[in-house]
Amino acid sequence: MNLNTYLIYSTVCLWLLPFSGFSSPPKAVIVYVGAYNGQAIDFNEDHARLLTHINYAFANVIDGRVVEDTTMLSNTVNFEKLHKLKSVNPDLSILVSVGGWTWSKGFSDAVLNASSRELFANSSIEYLKKFSLDGLDYDWEYPGQLGDNNPFRTEDKKNFTFALKRVREKLDSLQKAEGRTKPYLLTIATGANDAWIENTEMGLVQSYLDLVNLMTYDFRGGWSSTTGHHSNLYNARGDPEPQSAQAAVDRFIKAGVPPEKIVVGVAFYGRGWKVNTGKNHGLFGEPYEELRNRNLSFDHIRDVLLKNKAYKVYWDKSASASYIVNRKENIFITWENERAVQEKVDFVKKNQLGGLMAWQYYHDSQGRLMSIMAGVNE
C-alpha cells in the first residue's frame, strides 16, 4: 500500500470513528532527556504535561548485557524524579534509551546468536523492572555500519530483527504475568537514510515495535562537503546533497513501516560553520571551518546569538527550514525555529504519522518548541 492509498483508507476510517464508539490514540510527543556524565536531571512539571513519552538517555551494552552506564551516577534519583511527573500527567510513559552514538559498541556482539540474544533480552527486562519503566527504546547507531568506530557485521541485519522479536516476547510475557493493563512499549531510534534501510529489515522489525523514531536531523555536519540544512522537512531547491524528513518518511513507508508508527525527529539544536556568506548567504557553500561548539542549543541561539544584531534569520521556503547568517564573521548556522517545528507538526497531522520526538530536553529549557510539538494532538 503506497502513501496515497493509505491516506484515502485512513481518511475513511477516521470518518467512521465517531460512529464506531472509539477514538484514535494521541500522537506521540517524545523528548529525550540526556543524563550521561553523572548529570542529575531537572524536569519541569509544566513541560511534562505537554509530552506522551520521556526517553532517558542512556543505558549501555557491555559484555552482552544492558547495564547502567558507569558515568551515570544518579539513575535511581533520576528515575524517581521522572516517575513523579506522572502526578501531573498520569498518561506519561517513561522509557530508557539504550545505546546512542557513544554507547552502541556492544550491540553487534550482544545480538550475534540465540544465547547472546537471550542474555541481551533478559538484561533489558531486568533494567526495566529495576526502575519500574514503561518500556525500552533501542538506539543502535548503527546495525551493519561503523558508527562511532563500532564492531559491526553483515549479520546485524537479521540479528537485529531476532533480538527485537525476543525482547517483544519477553515484554508481553511480563505484562501478562503482572496483570498489567497498559502494554510495555518497545521503540527504536533509527537513521533516516538509505543505509539504515539497507542494513535492517524494517518490514519485519516494525511488527515488534510500537513506534519508530526517525532521527531526521544531522543531515549536515563536519563530514559534509557543503553547508546546508541539518533537520529540514523537505528537500531544498539547489541542494547538491538533498536529504529531508519527508524523504525519510517515504523511505520507511516503502520499506513496510505503517505511517502511524513513524515518529518524525525534531532538533532542539543547530550546527554552524565559518563559510563565505556572499553567495546565497552561505547556504550550500563550501565550509572552511566548523564552529568549535558544533551543537548549538535552541536556547543559546534564540537567547544569546540572536540578541546580536549581526545575526540575521532566513527562511528557505522550499525546505521549510530556517538558517542564520552573520556576515561580519562569515558564520552560517542551520537550526529549527518555531516556524520549522510547526511545519513538521502540520506534516505529521496531514500524513497521519505517529508523532514527533526531539533531541534533547535541555536545549529547549523554556519549552517553546515542546509547546508547539504538543499541538500535534490539537
PyMOL commands that set and color helices and strands:
alter all, ss='L'
color gray80, all
select helices_A, chain A and resi 3-20+45-48+75-87+107-110+114-130+156-178+194-198+202-208+245-254+259-261+279-282+298-303+305-307+338-350+361-364+368-377
alter helices_A, ss='H'
color red, helices_A
select strands_A, chain A and resi 28-34+53-62+65-68+93-99+135-139+185-190+211-214+262-267+269-275+287-290+296-297+311-316+321-326+331-335+355-359
alter strands_A, ss='S'
color yellow, strands_A
deselect
rebuild
show_as cartoon
